Amino acid sequence: MSGKVIILGPAHPLRGGGLTTFNHRLARAFLAEGYDCHIYSFSLQYPSFLFPGSSQYTDEPAPEGLTIHTKVNSINPFNWWLVGEELRRLRPDIIVVRYWLPFMGPALGTILRRVRKNKHTRIIALTDNVIPHERRPGDVPFTRYFLKSCDAFITMSEKVMQDLRQFEPTKPAIQVPHPLYDNFGEPVSGVTAREHLRKKGVKIGNTDKVLLFFGFIRKYKGLDMLLDAMADPRVQAAGIKLLVAGEFYEDEKGYAQQIEKLGIADRLMLCTGFIPDQDVRYYLSAADAVVQPYRNATQSGVTPLSYHFEKPMIVTNVGGLPALVPNERVGLVVQPEAGALADGIIRFFELGADHFIPHLRTEKEKYSWHRLVDSIIKIIP
């Protein structure tokens, strides 16, 4: 197989969380199948006043074997025209463009309109979100402007497909499961993982019962509900602890006040800075289960990460999560409220992690990168 593919979306040195990791891994999947694949990333992704984290950039070394062009300025229309012209002249066979936030609609939509003038390049949008979790003025026109510049679409959840069809009812679109994040290394033993975290100052014992909340902390992800669940008398009596690993993308003061009011600080391990890639496997391997207490969701990159490390999940019954986590097989599905989360936590430890492992190993076979690459190629109009 051959051809030139451009992935248009966040990449190193941007932190970008799951988006950056996904784009790197997708590029490797295209390369492995014989394509000439480059990534076009952002020189400026967000103006600093719009970025909720501590830094947009990582100090980690660039990924080996990938060609990344740092080109796109999200707020400079002249730059959009220049990048569009560059890609138009380059004439890639396929552009796979990531769409996760309407703010990016004007920049990406303008670039792609320039590219389309070459009458050759096919544009496939990998739509993480169409209607965002947190609504803002301009969402609808920005999204519509972007979607009109694309030839076909890949979604990774039924919810996003439904949202997409409100805007684009007829263009080709298929749903493909989010592939596994298998680029963070192999799991390590719980003892090894916890020893590694203790060296970083995390107060975690080898026999502790540990739940993990992993990823950026934002309102829709429901950490506050999980904190309320941790205060449930049954959870406290069982001695269960919560490891929070991820950077605050909103004001952390409200969470600190909630923790103090609930009196649960002694059962929390807060690692609320950015988690480097090389440490991800230790957080996942140290946990008994991963909790995703979301208020709303399309899909979550934490789910395929949990599959890769064979960690059972406790998820809320919102968006695409229940379809990805068969109840009482690879995890537990509960209602998005503190009492139901507490019920699920107690139920998990009643069943034990070993109940879920065989089902996790069977289910994870569905989530391959080859399947995603194959779907992108086949959907080209």
Secondary structure as GFF3:
##gff-version 3
##sequence-region A 1 381
A	DSSP	beta_strand	4	8	.	.	.	ID=ss1
A	DSSP	alpha_helix	18	32	.	.	.	ID=ss2
A	DSSP	beta_strand	36	44	.	.	.	ID=ss3
A	DSSP	three_ten_helix	48	50	.	.	.	ID=ss4
A	DSSP	beta_strand	68	73	.	.	.	ID=ss5
A	DSSP	alpha_helix	77	90	.	.	.	ID=ss6
A	DSSP	beta_strand	94	99	.	.	.	ID=ss7
A	DSSP	three_ten_helix	102	104	.	.	.	ID=ss8
A	DSSP	alpha_helix	105	115	.	.	.	ID=ss9
A	DSSP	three_ten_helix	116	118	.	.	.	ID=ss10
A	DSSP	beta_strand	122	127	.	.	.	ID=ss11
A	DSSP	alpha_helix	139	147	.	.	.	ID=ss12
A	DSSP	beta_strand	152	155	.	.	.	ID=ss13
A	DSSP	alpha_helix	158	167	.	.	.	ID=ss14
A	DSSP	beta_strand	173	175	.	.	.	ID=ss15
A	DSSP	alpha_helix	190	199	.	.	.	ID=ss16
A	DSSP	beta_strand	209	214	.	.	.	ID=ss17
A	DSSP	three_ten_helix	219	221	.	.	.	ID=ss18
A	DSSP	alpha_helix	223	230	.	.	.	ID=ss19
A	DSSP	alpha_helix	233	237	.	.	.	ID=ss20
A	DSSP	beta_strand	240	245	.	.	.	ID=ss21
A	DSSP	alpha_helix	253	262	.	.	.	ID=ss22
A	DSSP	three_ten_helix	265	267	.	.	.	ID=ss23
A	DSSP	beta_strand	268	271	.	.	.	ID=ss24
A	DSSP	three_ten_helix	277	279	.	.	.	ID=ss25
A	DSSP	alpha_helix	280	286	.	.	.	ID=ss26
A	DSSP	beta_strand	289	292	.	.	.	ID=ss27
A	DSSP	alpha_helix	302	308	.	.	.	ID=ss28
A	DSSP	beta_strand	313	316	.	.	.	ID=ss29
A	DSSP	alpha_helix	321	324	.	.	.	ID=ss30
A	DSSP	beta_strand	331	334	.	.	.	ID=ss31
A	DSSP	alpha_helix	338	351	.	.	.	ID=ss32
A	DSSP	three_ten_helix	353	355	.	.	.	ID=ss33
A	DSSP	alpha_helix	357	363	.	.	.	ID=ss34
A	DSSP	three_ten_helix	364	366	.	.	.	ID=ss35
A	DSSP	alpha_helix	369	379	.	.	.	ID=ss36
###
